Amino acid sequence: MPLQAQIYRQHYPSRVRGRLSSTVGMIRAAVAASFGYFAGLWLLDPGCGLRSTFLVFSVANLGKLDVPGYE
C-alpha cells in the first residue's frame, strides 16, 4: 500500500484521502478473509488435488508481476 498512499497523497486532499485509504483497507481485508474461507472449503474437498491448488496459487501470483512502463 505504500505506492497507493503516495498516489493518494498527490491527488486527494487529506479528508478524502483518509476515507479512501480506510475503505480500500477494509475491502482488501474482506476479500482476503472471504478468499481464505472459500479456499479452505475447497481444500477440504476430497476431490481437490495439489495440482489444482498449485495452479490457483500460480495464477494468483501473476498479479504480482511488474508491468513494463509503470513505475
Biopython code that builds the backbone (N, CA, C, O; Angstrom):
import numpy as np
from Bio.PDB.StructureBuilder import StructureBuilder

atoms = [
    (1, "MET", "N", (0.798, -1.204, 0.000)),
    (1, "MET", "CA", (0.000, 0.000, 0.000)),
    (1, "MET", "C", (0.845, 1.273, 0.000)),
    (1, "MET", "O", (0.270, 2.349, -0.171)),
    (2, "PRO", "N", (2.161, 1.230, 0.179)),
    (2, "PRO", "CA", (2.936, 2.472, 0.162)),
    (2, "PRO", "C", (2.820, 3.236, -1.154)),
    (2, "PRO", "O", (2.748, 4.465, -1.145)),
    (3, "LEU", "N", (2.800, 2.531, -2.285)),
    (3, "LEU", "CA", (2.670, 3.215, -3.572)),
    (3, "LEU", "C", (1.304, 3.875, -3.681)),
    (3, "LEU", "O", (1.198, 5.001, -4.168)),
    (4, "GLN", "N", (0.265, 3.192, -3.238)),
    (4, "GLN", "CA", (-1.071, 3.788, -3.278)),
    (4, "GLN", "C", (-1.154, 4.998, -2.364)),
    (4, "GLN", "O", (-1.808, 5.986, -2.700)),
    (5, "ALA", "N", (-0.504, 4.934, -1.222)),
    (5, "ALA", "CA", (-0.518, 6.071, -0.304)),
    (5, "ALA", "C", (0.133, 7.288, -0.956)),
    (5, "ALA", "O", (-0.330, 8.413, -0.769)),
    (6, "GLN", "N", (1.188, 7.074, -1.709)),
    (6, "GLN", "CA", (1.843, 8.188, -2.398)),
    (6, "GLN", "C", (0.919, 8.767, -3.476)),
    (6, "GLN", "O", (0.845, 9.984, -3.646)),
    (7, "ILE", "N", (0.227, 7.902, -4.193)),
    (7, "ILE", "CA", (-0.717, 8.373, -5.217)),
    (7, "ILE", "C", (-1.857, 9.140, -4.565)),
    (7, "ILE", "O", (-2.251, 10.199, -5.053)),
    (8, "TYR", "N", (-2.392, 8.611, -3.461)),
    (8, "TYR", "CA", (-3.473, 9.299, -2.760)),
    (8, "TYR", "C", (-3.008, 10.657, -2.241)),
    (8, "TYR", "O", (-3.748, 11.638, -2.308)),
    (9, "ARG", "N", (-1.776, 10.711, -1.722)),
    (9, "ARG", "CA", (-1.252, 11.960, -1.174)),
    (9, "ARG", "C", (-1.125, 13.028, -2.255)),
    (9, "ARG", "O", (-1.348, 14.210, -1.994)),
    (10, "GLN", "N", (-0.768, 12.613, -3.465)),
    (10, "GLN", "CA", (-0.566, 13.572, -4.551)),
    (10, "GLN", "C", (-1.878, 14.053, -5.159)),
    (10, "GLN", "O", (-1.946, 15.182, -5.644)),
    (11, "HIS", "N", (-2.921, 13.224, -5.145)),
    (11, "HIS", "CA", (-4.110, 13.549, -5.917)),
    (11, "HIS", "C", (-5.365, 13.850, -5.096)),
    (11, "HIS", "O", (-6.372, 14.276, -5.661)),
    (12, "TYR", "N", (-5.330, 13.639, -3.786)),
    (12, "TYR", "CA", (-6.536, 13.828, -2.985)),
    (12, "TYR", "C", (-6.225, 14.664, -1.749)),
    (12, "TYR", "O", (-5.133, 14.560, -1.191)),
    (13, "PRO", "N", (-7.179, 15.496, -1.314)),
    (13, "PRO", "CA", (-6.988, 16.234, -0.057)),
    (13, "PRO", "C", (-7.021, 15.265, 1.127)),
    (13, "PRO", "O", (-7.503, 14.140, 1.000)),
    (14, "SER", "N", (-6.514, 15.700, 2.259)),
    (14, "SER", "CA", (-6.354, 14.803, 3.413)),
    (14, "SER", "C", (-7.673, 14.227, 3.913)),
    (14, "SER", "O", (-7.709, 13.079, 4.356)),
    (15, "ARG", "N", (-8.744, 14.989, 3.854)),
    (15, "ARG", "CA", (-10.042, 14.495, 4.339)),
    (15, "ARG", "C", (-10.526, 13.310, 3.487)),
    (15, "ARG", "O", (-10.987, 12.304, 4.025)),
    (16, "VAL", "N", (-10.419, 13.435, 2.188)),
    (16, "VAL", "CA", (-10.841, 12.370, 1.278)),
    (16, "VAL", "C", (-9.846, 11.216, 1.320)),
    (16, "VAL", "O", (-10.232, 10.050, 1.226)),
    (17, "ARG", "N", (-8.580, 11.542, 1.460)),
    (17, "ARG", "CA", (-7.520, 10.527, 1.455)),
    (17, "ARG", "C", (-7.687, 9.535, 2.604)),
    (17, "ARG", "O", (-7.496, 8.335, 2.406)),
    (18, "GLY", "N", (-8.030, 9.997, 3.770)),
    (18, "GLY", "CA", (-8.225, 9.102, 4.906)),
    (18, "GLY", "C", (-9.390, 8.163, 4.708)),
    (18, "GLY", "O", (-9.297, 6.971, 5.002)),
    (19, "ARG", "N", (-10.488, 8.698, 4.210)),
    (19, "ARG", "CA", (-11.659, 7.867, 3.952)),
    (19, "ARG", "C", (-11.368, 6.859, 2.842)),
    (19, "ARG", "O", (-11.779, 5.702, 2.929)),
    (20, "LEU", "N", (-10.672, 7.287, 1.819)),
    (20, "LEU", "CA", (-10.359, 6.414, 0.688)),
    (20, "LEU", "C", (-9.420, 5.279, 1.100)),
    (20, "LEU", "O", (-9.647, 4.122, 0.747)),
    (21, "SER", "N", (-8.374, 5.610, 1.842)),
    (21, "SER", "CA", (-7.428, 4.567, 2.242)),
    (21, "SER", "C", (-8.058, 3.589, 3.238)),
    (21, "SER", "O", (-7.750, 2.398, 3.207)),
    (22, "SER", "N", (-8.925, 4.072, 4.108)),
    (22, "SER", "CA", (-9.579, 3.151, 5.043)),
    (22, "SER", "C", (-10.585, 2.255, 4.325)),
    (22, "SER", "O", (-10.729, 1.084, 4.676)),
    (23, "THR", "N", (-11.276, 2.788, 3.332)),
    (23, "THR", "CA", (-12.204, 1.978, 2.546)),
    (23, "THR", "C", (-11.458, 0.903, 1.766)),
    (23, "THR", "O", (-11.887, -0.251, 1.726)),
    (24, "VAL", "N", (-10.354, 1.276, 1.153)),
    (24, "VAL", "CA", (-9.547, 0.308, 0.413)),
    (24, "VAL", "C", (-9.018, -0.765, 1.356)),
    (24, "VAL", "O", (-9.015, -1.945, 1.005)),
    (25, "GLY", "N", (-8.577, -0.380, 2.532)),
    (25, "GLY", "CA", (-8.077, -1.345, 3.509)),
    (25, "GLY", "C", (-9.152, -2.319, 3.965)),
    (25, "GLY", "O", (-8.890, -3.513, 4.109)),
    (26, "MET", "N", (-10.359, -1.816, 4.194)),
    (26, "MET", "CA", (-11.460, -2.688, 4.614)),
    (26, "MET", "C", (-11.870, -3.647, 3.498)),
    (26, "MET", "O", (-12.165, -4.814, 3.757)),
    (27, "ILE", "N", (-11.889, -3.158, 2.266)),
    (27, "ILE", "CA", (-12.230, -4.032, 1.142)),
    (27, "ILE", "C", (-11.174, -5.112, 0.964)),
    (27, "ILE", "O", (-11.509, -6.274, 0.736)),
    (28, "ARG", "N", (-9.905, -4.741, 1.066)),
    (28, "ARG", "CA", (-8.823, -5.734, 0.965)),
    (28, "ARG", "C", (-8.944, -6.791, 2.049)),
    (28, "ARG", "O", (-8.779, -7.979, 1.774)),
    (29, "ALA", "N", (-9.229, -6.377, 3.271)),
    (29, "ALA", "CA", (-9.352, -7.326, 4.380)),
    (29, "ALA", "C", (-10.544, -8.261, 4.168)),
    (29, "ALA", "O", (-10.448, -9.461, 4.425)),
    (30, "ALA", "N", (-11.659, -7.715, 3.702)),
    (30, "ALA", "CA", (-12.847, -8.542, 3.467)),
    (30, "ALA", "C", (-12.610, -9.546, 2.346)),
    (30, "ALA", "O", (-13.018, -10.702, 2.453)),
    (31, "VAL", "N", (-11.960, -9.116, 1.282)),
    (31, "VAL", "CA", (-11.667, -10.025, 0.172)),
    (31, "VAL", "C", (-10.692, -11.107, 0.612)),
    (31, "VAL", "O", (-10.864, -12.272, 0.253)),
    (32, "ALA", "N", (-9.677, -10.748, 1.379)),
    (32, "ALA", "CA", (-8.705, -11.734, 1.856)),
    (32, "ALA", "C", (-9.365, -12.749, 2.787)),
    (32, "ALA", "O", (-9.077, -13.943, 2.710)),
    (33, "ALA", "N", (-10.243, -12.279, 3.660)),
    (33, "ALA", "CA", (-10.920, -13.196, 4.582)),
    (33, "ALA", "C", (-11.861, -14.136, 3.838)),
    (33, "ALA", "O", (-11.892, -15.334, 4.121)),
    (34, "SER", "N", (-12.625, -13.605, 2.892)),
    (34, "SER", "CA", (-13.540, -14.473, 2.146)),
    (34, "SER", "C", (-12.783, -15.444, 1.259)),
    (34, "SER", "O", (-13.195, -16.596, 1.121)),
    (35, "PHE", "N", (-11.682, -15.007, 0.653)),
    (35, "PHE", "CA", (-10.870, -15.928, -0.140)),
    (35, "PHE", "C", (-10.294, -17.024, 0.739)),
    (35, "PHE", "O", (-10.293, -18.192, 0.350)),
    (36, "GLY", "N", (-9.809, -16.669, 1.904)),
    (36, "GLY", "CA", (-9.268, -17.674, 2.818)),
    (36, "GLY", "C", (-10.314, -18.690, 3.242)),
    (36, "GLY", "O", (-10.026, -19.882, 3.343)),
    (37, "TYR", "N", (-11.525, -18.218, 3.488)),
    (37, "TYR", "CA", (-12.599, -19.123, 3.892)),
    (37, "TYR", "C", (-12.949, -20.094, 2.767)),
    (37, "TYR", "O", (-13.005, -21.306, 2.977)),
    (38, "PHE", "N", (-13.184, -19.553, 1.575)),
    (38, "PHE", "CA", (-13.587, -20.412, 0.467)),
    (38, "PHE", "C", (-12.441, -21.286, -0.035)),
    (38, "PHE", "O", (-12.675, -22.405, -0.491)),
    (39, "ALA", "N", (-11.222, -20.795, 0.041)),
    (39, "ALA", "CA", (-10.081, -21.644, -0.319)),
    (39, "ALA", "C", (-9.942, -22.786, 0.679)),
    (39, "ALA", "O", (-9.587, -23.899, 0.292)),
    (40, "GLY", "N", (-10.212, -22.532, 1.944)),
    (40, "GLY", "CA", (-10.184, -23.592, 2.946)),
    (40, "GLY", "C", (-11.249, -24.644, 2.694)),
    (40, "GLY", "O", (-10.993, -25.841, 2.821)),
    (41, "LEU", "N", (-12.453, -24.191, 2.336)),
    (41, "LEU", "CA", (-13.508, -25.149, 1.990)),
    (41, "LEU", "C", (-13.130, -25.968, 0.768)),
    (41, "LEU", "O", (-13.390, -27.169, 0.707)),
    (42, "TRP", "N", (-12.522, -25.319, -0.190)),
    (42, "TRP", "CA", (-12.104, -26.000, -1.416)),
    (42, "TRP", "C", (-11.031, -27.036, -1.123)),
    (42, "TRP", "O", (-11.051, -28.132, -1.683)),
    (43, "LEU", "N", (-10.097, -26.694, -0.252)),
    (43, "LEU", "CA", (-9.026, -27.636, 0.086)),
    (43, "LEU", "C", (-9.530, -28.811, 0.917)),
    (43, "LEU", "O", (-8.924, -29.882, 0.905)),
    (44, "LEU", "N", (-10.630, -28.620, 1.636)),
    (44, "LEU", "CA", (-11.203, -29.719, 2.414)),
    (44, "LEU", "C", (-11.939, -30.731, 1.540)),
    (44, "LEU", "O", (-12.218, -31.847, 1.978)),
    (45, "ASP", "N", (-12.249, -30.346, 0.319)),
    (45, "ASP", "CA", (-12.930, -31.253, -0.602)),
    (45, "ASP", "C", (-12.006, -32.424, -0.937)),
    (45, "ASP", "O", (-10.869, -32.203, -1.355)),
    (46, "PRO", "N", (-12.471, -33.664, -0.764)),
    (46, "PRO", "CA", (-11.611, -34.816, -1.032)),
    (46, "PRO", "C", (-11.168, -34.922, -2.494)),
    (46, "PRO", "O", (-10.129, -35.521, -2.770)),
    (47, "GLY", "N", (-11.923, -34.359, -3.431)),
    (47, "GLY", "CA", (-11.555, -34.431, -4.840)),
    (47, "GLY", "C", (-10.526, -33.398, -5.257)),
    (47, "GLY", "O", (-10.057, -33.414, -6.396)),
    (48, "CYS", "N", (-10.172, -32.507, -4.357)),
    (48, "CYS", "CA", (-9.212, -31.445, -4.669)),
    (48, "CYS", "C", (-7.794, -31.979, -4.549)),
    (48, "CYS", "O", (-7.380, -32.445, -3.487)),
    (49, "GLY", "N", (-7.069, -31.907, -5.629)),
    (49, "GLY", "CA", (-5.690, -32.376, -5.593)),
    (49, "GLY", "C", (-4.714, -31.223, -5.484)),
    (49, "GLY", "O", (-5.093, -30.061, -5.630)),
    (50, "LEU", "N", (-3.470, -31.543, -5.229)),
    (50, "LEU", "CA", (-2.460, -30.495, -5.106)),
    (50, "LEU", "C", (-2.165, -29.828, -6.435)),
    (50, "LEU", "O", (-1.743, -28.672, -6.468)),
    (51, "ARG", "N", (-2.380, -30.536, -7.525)),
    (51, "ARG", "CA", (-2.119, -29.932, -8.829)),
    (51, "ARG", "C", (-3.016, -28.712, -9.052)),
    (51, "ARG", "O", (-2.543, -27.669, -9.502)),
    (52, "SER", "N", (-4.296, -28.840, -8.743)),
    (52, "SER", "CA", (-5.205, -27.707, -8.912)),
    (52, "SER", "C", (-4.888, -26.589, -7.922)),
    (52, "SER", "O", (-5.055, -25.411, -8.237)),
    (53, "THR", "N", (-4.435, -26.956, -6.736)),
    (53, "THR", "CA", (-4.056, -25.942, -5.745)),
    (53, "THR", "C", (-2.867, -25.124, -6.240)),
    (53, "THR", "O", (-2.879, -23.897, -6.146)),
    (54, "PHE", "N", (-1.854, -25.784, -6.760)),
    (54, "PHE", "CA", (-0.689, -25.072, -7.291)),
    (54, "PHE", "C", (-1.070, -24.208, -8.489)),
    (54, "PHE", "O", (-0.516, -23.124, -8.670)),
    (55, "LEU", "N", (-1.995, -24.670, -9.295)),
    (55, "LEU", "CA", (-2.454, -23.882, -10.440)),
    (55, "LEU", "C", (-3.121, -22.589, -9.975)),
    (55, "LEU", "O", (-2.851, -21.520, -10.523)),
    (56, "VAL", "N", (-3.981, -22.680, -8.979)),
    (56, "VAL", "CA", (-4.674, -21.491, -8.473)),
    (56, "VAL", "C", (-3.678, -20.488, -7.890)),
    (56, "VAL", "O", (-3.774, -19.291, -8.158)),
    (57, "PHE", "N", (-2.731, -20.969, -7.100)),
    (57, "PHE", "CA", (-1.776, -20.046, -6.491)),
    (57, "PHE", "C", (-0.809, -19.454, -7.514)),
    (57, "PHE", "O", (-0.378, -18.311, -7.362)),
    (58, "SER", "N", (-0.466, -20.207, -8.542)),
    (58, "SER", "CA", (0.406, -19.641, -9.568)),
    (58, "SER", "C", (-0.311, -18.568, -10.373)),
    (58, "SER", "O", (0.295, -17.557, -10.729)),
    (59, "VAL", "N", (-1.595, -18.773, -10.666)),
    (59, "VAL", "CA", (-2.372, -17.748, -11.375)),
    (59, "VAL", "C", (-2.544, -16.517, -10.482)),
    (59, "VAL", "O", (-2.490, -15.387, -10.967)),
    (60, "ALA", "N", (-2.748, -16.733, -9.189)),
    (60, "ALA", "CA", (-2.896, -15.603, -8.274)),
    (60, "ALA", "C", (-1.610, -14.779, -8.194)),
    (60, "ALA", "O", (-1.665, -13.560, -8.029)),
    (61, "ASN", "N", (-0.469, -15.430, -8.309)),
    (61, "ASN", "CA", (0.803, -14.710, -8.236)),
    (61, "ASN", "C", (1.137, -13.967, -9.520)),
    (61, "ASN", "O", (2.044, -13.134, -9.520)),
    (62, "LEU", "N", (0.443, -14.238, -10.604)),
    (62, "LEU", "CA", (0.679, -13.488, -11.834)),
    (62, "LEU", "C", (0.343, -12.013, -11.655)),
    (62, "LEU", "O", (0.892, -11.162, -12.354)),
    (63, "GLY", "N", (-0.535, -11.713, -10.747)),
    (63, "GLY", "CA", (-0.882, -10.322, -10.478)),
    (63, "GLY", "C", (0.244, -9.535, -9.842)),
    (63, "GLY", "O", (0.195, -8.305, -9.801)),
    (64, "LYS", "N", (1.252, -10.223, -9.348)),
    (64, "LYS", "CA", (2.381, -9.544, -8.705)),
    (64, "LYS", "C", (3.485, -9.180, -9.681)),
    (64, "LYS", "O", (4.454, -8.529, -9.292)),
    (65, "LEU", "N", (3.362, -9.587, -10.944)),
    (65, "LEU", "CA", (4.393, -9.294, -11.924)),
    (65, "LEU", "C", (4.445, -7.798, -12.206)),
    (65, "LEU", "O", (3.426, -7.108, -12.154)),
    (66, "ASP", "N", (5.632, -7.311, -12.502)),
    (66, "ASP", "CA", (5.789, -5.904, -12.854)),
    (66, "ASP", "C", (5.304, -5.678, -14.274)),
    (66, "ASP", "O", (5.578, -6.477, -15.170)),
    (67, "VAL", "N", (4.587, -4.591, -14.472)),
    (67, "VAL", "CA", (4.104, -4.227, -15.795)),
    (67, "VAL", "C", (5.074, -3.211, -16.370)),
    (67, "VAL", "O", (5.297, -2.167, -15.757)),
    (68, "PRO", "N", (5.665, -3.490, -17.544)),
    (68, "PRO", "CA", (6.624, -2.527, -18.130)),
    (68, "PRO", "C", (5.947, -1.192, -18.428)),
    (68, "PRO", "O", (4.798, -1.148, -18.867)),
    (69, "GLY", "N", (6.651, -0.146, -18.191)),
    (69, "GLY", "CA", (6.134, 1.183, -18.480)),
    (69, "GLY", "C", (5.502, 1.866, -17.279)),
    (69, "GLY", "O", (5.248, 3.069, -17.328)),
    (70, "TYR", "N", (5.238, 1.130, -16.195)),
    (70, "TYR", "CA", (4.654, 1.713, -14.996)),
    (70, "TYR", "C", (5.698, 1.734, -13.900)),
    (70, "TYR", "O", (6.385, 0.743, -13.654)),
    (71, "GLU", "N", (5.805, 2.868, -13.253)),
    (71, "GLU", "CA", (6.794, 2.987, -12.170)),
    (71, "GLU", "C", (6.114, 3.252, -10.872)),
    (71, "GLU", "O", (6.778, 3.383, -9.843)),
]
sb = StructureBuilder()
sb.init_structure("model")
sb.init_model(0)
sb.init_chain("A")
sb.init_seg("    ")
for serial, (resi, resn, name, xyz) in enumerate(atoms, 1):
    if name == "N":
        sb.init_residue(resn, " ", resi, " ")
    sb.init_atom(name, np.array(xyz, "f"), 0.0, 1.0, " ", f" {name:<3s}", serial, name[0])
structure = sb.get_structure()
